[in-house]
Amino acid sequence: MIELWFAYYSAWSGQILLERWAIGLYNILFTGGAPLALGLFDWRCTAIVSYNYPKLYKPSQAAQYFNGKVFWYWMSNAMIHSALLFWLPLMAFDEGIILTNGMDGSYVILGNIIYTYVVVTVCLKAALDTYSWTWFSTLAYGGSVLAWILFLAIYRVAWFAGPANH
């Protein structure tokens, strides 16, 4: 949705906001650990308790956790988050981004700032939904943010060293 907000802002020019490598690595490296941690290691109770109390399965069998109402709640939640994550940084940097060497920061830096907020927001939302913290969930949430910061540091060096910047 953030690229769609940007397309509207840029008058449908075809310009992209987020770096292609960041988009490509989003589900694999920067946010892939969160759903794995939630799906595989987040247990509300042990297997023995689940086996001894079959009533625990009733809410999921009755579709209380996933139905049309829940689906549209999460869809609207995502729309609101995408709007906030795009428009607030855009308004904060409305005057532009000037680098220390006097060059214009363009949309690359704004896109990286927005992308940083997206990765942190996704990991924080997953962390808030976690019932049981394990070493894997801690590694997944914190490691995702650290992986993005490491990628951004490497990308920054490569981008400024590129032939277009000399």
Salt bridges, closest charged atoms under 4 A:
none
